[in-house]
Amino acid sequence: MARFFGYNPSYLSTELKQTTGYSYKELVENERMKQAIELLKNPAYTINDIVNFVGYTSKSFFYKKFKAHYEVSPAKMREKLAQK
């Protein structure tokens, strides 16, 4: 991304962190998790579908990241979302 905008990667990374409070990696992960929540609302999508849709290649890694982010598994989150 830095190259696209003509910036030094270190400079862009520092500016992004100072402006948003998050690193590029953290911002991407947050967006993936938000998208996963939206997809979990649709029971037509399996967890495997969601893993692929949000850009993870490993289901176990997705579960680990999801649980770290929301403190529940994707399956439990789906149950909670269905109750609302």
C-alpha positions in Angstrom: 0.0 0.0 0.0 2.8 2.4 0.8 4.3 1.9 -2.6 1.0 2.6 -4.2 0.8 6.0 -2.5 4.5 6.7 -2.9 5.4 6.6 0.8 8.1 4.8 2.7 6.4 1.8 4.5 7.8 2.8 7.9 6.5 6.3 7.6 3.1 5.2 6.5 2.9 2.6 9.3 3.9 5.2 11.9 1.3 7.7 10.6 -1.4 5.1 10.5 -0.7 4.0 14.1 -0.6 7.6 15.3 -3.8 8.6 13.5 -5.9 5.5 14.2 -4.2 4.0 17.2 -4.0 0.7 15.3 -1.4 -0.9 13.1 -2.2 -1.8 9.5 -2.4 -5.5 10.5 -4.7 -4.7 13.4 -7.0 -2.6 11.1 -7.2 -5.5 8.6 -8.0 -8.0 11.3 -10.7 -5.8 12.8 -12.4 -5.5 9.5 -12.2 -9.2 8.9 -13.8 -9.8 12.3 -16.6 -7.3 11.6 -17.3 -9.0 8.2 -17.3 -12.4 9.9 -20.0 -11.2 12.3 -22.1 -10.0 9.4 -21.7 -13.4 7.7 -22.5 -15.3 10.8 -25.9 -13.7 10.8 -26.7 -15.7 7.6 -27.2 -19.4 8.5 -26.8 -20.3 4.8 -23.0 -19.7 5.2 -21.0 -22.4 6.9 -18.1 -21.5 9.1 -15.8 -22.8 6.4 -17.4 -20.4 3.9 -16.9 -17.5 6.3 -13.3 -18.5 6.9 -12.7 -18.3 3.1 -14.8 -15.2 2.6 -12.9 -13.1 5.2 -9.5 -14.2 3.8 -8.2 -16.8 6.1 -6.7 -20.0 4.8 -6.8 -21.9 8.0 -10.0 -22.6 10.0 -8.1 -23.2 13.2 -6.2 -19.9 12.8 -9.5 -18.1 12.2 -11.0 -19.7 15.3 -8.0 -18.6 17.4 -8.2 -15.0 16.1 -12.0 -14.9 16.4 -12.0 -16.2 20.0 -9.2 -13.7 20.9 -11.2 -10.9 19.4 -14.7 -11.7 20.8 -14.0 -14.2 23.6 -16.3 -16.8 22.2 -16.1 -19.2 19.3 -17.7 -18.4 15.9 -20.4 -21.1 16.6 -21.3 -19.6 20.0 -21.4 -16.1 18.4 -23.8 -17.4 15.7 -26.0 -18.8 18.5 -26.0 -15.4 20.3 -26.7 -13.5 17.1 -29.6 -15.9 16.2 -31.3 -15.1 19.6 -31.4 -11.4 18.9 
